[in-house]
Amino acid sequence: MNQEKIGKFIAECRRKKRITQQELAFKLGVSDRTIGNWENGRNMPDLSLFKPLCNELDITINDLMSGEKIKEKNQEKFEENILNTIDYSTKKITKYNQVISLILIIFGLFIPISAIMIFPSESSWGSIYSVFGIILFMIGIARILNINKWYKRLFIIIAIFISSIGILLFTDYLNVKFNHEAPMFRTNIKYIGNVIYYDTLFYDVYRCNFDTDNEYFVIEKNMKRTDNDLINYCK
């Protein structure tokens, strides 16, 4: 498909009809800049505008796709134009899907980062938004993967999902260890005496003497201590 040739043909037909770019744009519901881009060969009209454009210029879709007037009996050229149209449509859809996928990936990464920065670690909203962001990220990755075998796609998606969750959990652990904040991804929380107990999948966190000048954090592997143990633990 020769966009430059088609653009010149559109301009030629428009002038023969004594229509300005602004008038043609108004009739088609687009901007005059869009018409200019068509005629300069920078862009092609959307498929939905092929018929309205041809009606305004008194040409056939076959003429438009050829960039010149074509005899109706020229079946070979017609078939070539049909194939070019299908190819053009496929490329447009692919480009659109890539843009949507990229948006999902960017937002999927942005949401967990912003959630961790905005929400305090004691709030469960940070973990909820983080997981939601990872899901958006995974949808974007799944859309953009160009792999025919479904089981390969599934394996890659699962691997990326597990890796993403692992990065979030490891980042949360570092935040607890070095910034002395409550773990965001926790399965349980208990208030016992002067101790706040946070249970996570891989470790326990004890916030001893919370809200006092003597407050400190202790991290250890999952021990499943009793309430009495926790009361005495921070003494």
Kinemage of the C-alpha trace (Angstrom):
@kinemage 1
@onewidth
@group {chain A} dominant
@subgroup {mainchain}
@vectorlist {calphas} color= white
{ca met a 1} P 0.000 0.000 0.000
{ca asn a 2} L 1.568 3.272 -1.193
{ca gln a 3} L 0.413 5.897 1.304
{ca glu a 4} L 2.098 8.744 -0.562
{ca lys a 5} L 0.401 7.824 -3.845
{ca ile a 6} L -2.979 7.444 -2.110
{ca gly a 7} L -2.503 10.820 -0.422
{ca lys a 8} L -1.787 12.582 -3.709
{ca phe a 9} L -4.829 10.885 -5.234
{ca ile a 10} L -7.061 12.104 -2.385
{ca ala a 11} L -5.752 15.659 -2.867
{ca glu a 12} L -6.270 15.465 -6.631
{ca cys a 13} L -9.844 14.213 -6.292
{ca arg a 14} L -10.634 16.835 -3.664
{ca arg a 15} L -9.414 19.642 -5.924
{ca lys a 16} L -11.422 18.288 -8.855
{ca lys a 17} L -14.505 18.437 -6.632
{ca arg a 18} L -13.536 22.021 -5.680
{ca ile a 19} L -13.624 21.161 -1.985
{ca thr a 20} L -11.226 22.674 0.536
{ca gln a 21} L -9.526 20.608 3.219
{ca gln a 22} L -11.658 22.355 5.831
{ca glu a 23} L -14.895 21.525 3.979
{ca leu a 24} L -13.946 17.878 3.514
{ca ala a 25} L -12.882 17.633 7.138
{ca phe a 26} L -16.238 19.061 8.285
{ca lys a 27} L -18.181 16.573 6.163
{ca leu a 28} L -16.175 13.612 7.521
{ca gly a 29} L -16.121 14.825 11.122
{ca val a 30} L -12.334 15.117 11.333
{ca ser a 31} L -9.869 18.022 11.547
{ca asp a 32} L -8.371 19.734 8.506
{ca arg a 33} L -4.972 18.709 9.875
{ca thr a 34} L -6.070 15.075 9.533
{ca ile a 35} L -6.934 15.669 5.877
{ca gly a 36} L -3.513 17.279 5.410
{ca asn a 37} L -1.807 14.228 6.924
{ca trp a 38} L -3.699 11.953 4.531
{ca glu a 39} L -2.767 14.016 1.507
{ca asn a 40} L 0.900 14.243 2.555
{ca gly a 41} L 1.060 10.469 2.933
{ca arg a 42} L 1.811 10.594 6.660
{ca asn a 43} L -1.354 8.733 7.681
{ca met a 44} L -4.162 6.716 6.140
{ca pro a 45} L -7.866 7.248 6.838
{ca asp a 46} L -9.444 4.890 9.348
{ca leu a 47} L -11.330 2.013 7.781
{ca ser a 48} L -14.602 3.474 9.035
{ca leu a 49} L -13.951 6.582 6.888
{ca phe a 50} L -13.173 4.770 3.633
{ca lys a 51} L -16.774 4.711 2.361
{ca pro a 52} L -17.730 8.277 3.470
{ca leu a 53} L -14.504 9.632 1.939
{ca cys a 54} L -15.093 7.788 -1.332
{ca asn a 55} L -18.684 9.044 -1.450
{ca glu a 56} L -17.518 12.650 -1.041
{ca leu a 57} L -14.846 12.267 -3.740
{ca asp a 58} L -16.992 10.170 -6.117
{ca ile a 59} L -14.487 7.311 -6.260
{ca thr a 60} L -14.593 3.637 -5.321
{ca ile a 61} L -12.755 2.030 -2.435
{ca asn a 62} L -10.741 0.165 -5.043
{ca asp a 63} L -9.716 3.515 -6.559
{ca leu a 64} L -8.753 4.829 -3.127
{ca met a 65} L -6.632 1.815 -2.239
{ca ser a 66} L -4.923 1.910 -5.653
{ca gly a 67} L -4.243 5.637 -5.559
{ca glu a 68} L -5.712 5.978 -9.054
{ca lys a 69} L -8.843 5.349 -11.068
{ca ile a 70} L -9.206 1.615 -11.699
{ca lys a 71} L -11.377 -0.120 -14.254
{ca glu a 72} L -14.092 -2.172 -12.593
{ca lys a 73} L -13.041 -5.318 -14.461
{ca asn a 74} L -9.508 -5.252 -13.080
{ca gln a 75} L -10.058 -8.184 -10.687
{ca glu a 76} L -6.362 -8.724 -9.975
{ca lys a 77} L -5.930 -5.171 -8.705
{ca phe a 78} L -9.117 -5.475 -6.676
{ca glu a 79} L -7.882 -8.606 -4.927
{ca glu a 80} L -4.531 -6.958 -4.245
{ca asn a 81} L -6.274 -3.994 -2.646
{ca ile a 82} L -8.415 -6.275 -0.496
{ca leu a 83} L -5.275 -8.002 0.804
{ca asn a 84} L -3.621 -4.618 1.426
{ca thr a 85} L -6.695 -3.453 3.336
{ca ile a 86} L -6.663 -6.552 5.524
{ca asp a 87} L -2.936 -6.105 6.184
{ca tyr a 88} L -3.421 -2.418 7.021
{ca ser a 89} L -6.318 -3.228 9.347
{ca thr a 90} L -4.293 -5.920 11.108
{ca lys a 91} L -1.387 -3.548 11.657
{ca lys a 92} L -3.721 -0.871 13.053
{ca ile a 93} L -5.285 -3.351 15.480
{ca thr a 94} L -1.845 -4.636 16.516
{ca lys a 95} L -0.603 -1.105 17.140
{ca tyr a 96} L -3.720 -0.288 19.164
{ca asn a 97} L -3.289 -3.436 21.267
{ca gln a 98} L 0.366 -2.588 21.877
{ca val a 99} L -0.546 0.897 23.099
{ca ile a 100} L -3.202 -0.504 25.464
{ca ser a 101} L -0.759 -3.134 26.729
{ca leu a 102} L 1.928 -0.519 27.347
{ca ile a 103} L -0.531 1.651 29.292
{ca leu a 104} L -1.514 -1.334 31.459
{ca ile a 105} L 2.134 -2.187 32.123
{ca ile a 106} L 3.033 1.397 33.066
{ca phe a 107} L 0.017 1.826 35.344
{ca gly a 108} L 0.558 -1.653 36.766
{ca leu a 109} L 4.056 -0.633 37.853
{ca phe a 110} L 3.037 2.849 38.964
{ca ile a 111} L 0.214 1.729 41.284
{ca pro a 112} L 2.312 -0.474 43.644
{ca ile a 113} L 5.095 2.117 43.819
{ca ser a 114} L 2.674 4.947 44.599
{ca ala a 115} L 0.696 2.753 47.051
{ca ile a 116} L 3.842 1.959 49.038
{ca met a 117} L 4.804 5.646 49.105
{ca ile a 118} L 1.341 7.041 49.911
{ca phe a 119} L -0.284 4.596 52.318
{ca pro a 120} L 1.183 4.049 55.787
{ca ser a 121} L 2.470 0.544 56.407
{ca glu a 122} L -0.225 -0.057 59.062
{ca ser a 123} L -2.945 0.385 56.420
{ca ser a 124} L -4.081 -2.652 54.446
{ca trp a 125} L -4.896 -0.459 51.436
{ca gly a 126} L -1.268 -0.377 50.380
{ca ser a 127} L -1.145 -4.145 49.907
{ca ile a 128} L -4.550 -4.192 48.171
{ca tyr a 129} L -3.545 -1.534 45.652
{ca ser a 130} L -0.172 -3.199 45.146
{ca val a 131} L -1.760 -6.524 44.227
{ca phe a 132} L -4.238 -4.716 41.959
{ca gly a 133} L -1.312 -3.020 40.223
{ca ile a 134} L 0.465 -6.342 39.734
{ca ile a 135} L -2.705 -7.770 38.153
{ca leu a 136} L -2.857 -4.843 35.697
{ca phe a 137} L 0.845 -5.339 34.958
{ca met a 138} L 0.277 -9.036 34.254
{ca ile a 139} L -2.661 -8.316 31.930
{ca gly a 140} L -0.442 -5.914 29.985
{ca ile a 141} L 2.333 -8.503 29.752
{ca ala a 142} L -0.126 -11.220 28.660
{ca arg a 143} L -1.486 -8.994 25.879
{ca ile a 144} L 1.928 -8.079 24.526
{ca leu a 145} L 3.479 -11.579 24.574
{ca asn a 146} L 3.869 -12.873 21.040
{ca ile a 147} L 3.971 -16.603 21.784
{ca asn a 148} L 1.656 -19.050 20.035
{ca lys a 149} L 1.940 -21.947 22.484
{ca trp a 150} L -0.587 -21.302 25.261
{ca tyr a 151} L 1.343 -23.309 27.871
{ca lys a 152} L 4.504 -21.265 27.211
{ca arg a 153} L 2.519 -18.056 27.609
{ca leu a 154} L 1.002 -19.376 30.849
{ca phe a 155} L 4.410 -20.430 32.191
{ca ile a 156} L 5.946 -17.007 31.470
{ca ile a 157} L 2.962 -15.166 32.980
{ca ile a 158} L 3.074 -17.275 36.164
{ca ala a 159} L 6.853 -16.823 36.426
{ca ile a 160} L 6.578 -13.042 36.065
{ca phe a 161} L 3.685 -12.916 38.553
{ca ile a 162} L 5.628 -14.890 41.176
{ca ser a 163} L 8.704 -12.738 40.578
{ca ser a 164} L 6.665 -9.538 40.946
{ca ile a 165} L 5.075 -10.703 44.191
{ca gly a 166} L 8.511 -11.794 45.417
{ca ile a 167} L 9.954 -8.342 44.725
{ca leu a 168} L 7.085 -6.702 46.641
{ca leu a 169} L 7.547 -9.041 49.621
{ca phe a 170} L 11.317 -8.547 49.653
{ca thr a 171} L 10.910 -4.756 49.430
{ca asp a 172} L 8.442 -4.931 52.316
{ca tyr a 173} L 10.932 -6.972 54.375
{ca leu a 174} L 13.696 -4.432 53.755
{ca asn a 175} L 11.328 -1.648 54.789
{ca val a 176} L 10.605 -3.455 58.066
{ca lys a 177} L 14.257 -4.257 58.733
{ca phe a 178} L 15.855 -0.914 57.920
{ca asn a 179} L 13.047 1.647 58.267
{ca his a 180} L 11.419 -0.053 61.290
{ca glu a 181} L 7.896 0.048 59.903
{ca ala a 182} L 5.080 -2.480 60.087
{ca pro a 183} L 4.986 -5.050 57.267
{ca met a 184} L 2.463 -4.113 54.609
{ca phe a 185} L 1.905 -7.687 53.416
{ca arg a 186} L 0.789 -9.438 56.577
{ca thr a 187} L -1.701 -12.221 57.211
{ca asn a 188} L -2.551 -11.362 60.821
{ca ile a 189} L -2.057 -8.678 63.449
{ca lys a 190} L -2.448 -8.848 67.254
{ca tyr a 191} L -2.304 -6.253 70.031
{ca ile a 192} L -1.056 -7.901 73.216
{ca gly a 193} L 0.012 -5.690 76.110
{ca asn a 194} L 2.804 -3.445 74.896
{ca val a 195} L 3.432 -5.600 71.806
{ca ile a 196} L 1.994 -5.517 68.323
{ca tyr a 197} L 2.486 -8.827 66.582
{ca tyr a 198} L 2.521 -8.981 62.759
{ca asp a 199} L 2.339 -12.386 61.114
{ca thr a 200} L 3.601 -12.657 57.521
{ca leu a 201} L 4.084 -15.626 55.233
{ca phe a 202} L 7.790 -16.009 55.925
{ca tyr a 203} L 8.577 -14.225 59.180
{ca asp a 204} L 7.116 -12.660 62.333
{ca val a 205} L 7.502 -9.055 63.407
{ca tyr a 206} L 7.218 -7.838 67.001
{ca arg a 207} L 6.730 -4.126 67.600
{ca cys a 208} L 7.771 -3.819 71.203
{ca asn a 209} L 6.777 -0.878 73.423
{ca phe a 210} L 4.829 0.641 70.537
{ca asp a 211} L 4.166 4.387 70.537
{ca thr a 212} L 6.805 5.022 73.221
{ca asp a 213} L 10.340 6.346 73.150
{ca asn a 214} L 11.493 2.768 73.805
{ca glu a 215} L 9.836 1.335 70.696
{ca tyr a 216} L 11.806 -1.198 68.664
{ca phe a 217} L 11.178 -3.942 66.117
{ca val a 218} L 12.207 -7.605 66.248
{ca ile a 219} L 12.118 -9.886 63.228
{ca glu a 220} L 12.324 -13.669 63.439
{ca lys a 221} L 11.201 -16.684 61.432
{ca asn a 222} L 7.660 -17.943 62.029
{ca met a 223} L 7.606 -19.286 65.596
{ca lys a 224} L 3.867 -19.229 66.415
{ca arg a 225} L 4.425 -17.931 69.944
{ca thr a 226} L 1.582 -17.895 72.479
{ca asp a 227} L 0.099 -14.664 73.837
{ca asn a 228} L 1.966 -15.116 77.118
{ca asp a 229} L 5.195 -15.557 75.204
{ca leu a 230} L 4.558 -12.309 73.391
{ca ile a 231} L 3.871 -10.400 76.624
{ca asn a 232} L 7.168 -11.573 78.092
{ca tyr a 233} L 9.067 -11.388 74.820
{ca cys a 234} L 9.646 -7.652 74.848
{ca lys a 235} L 10.463 -7.282 78.556
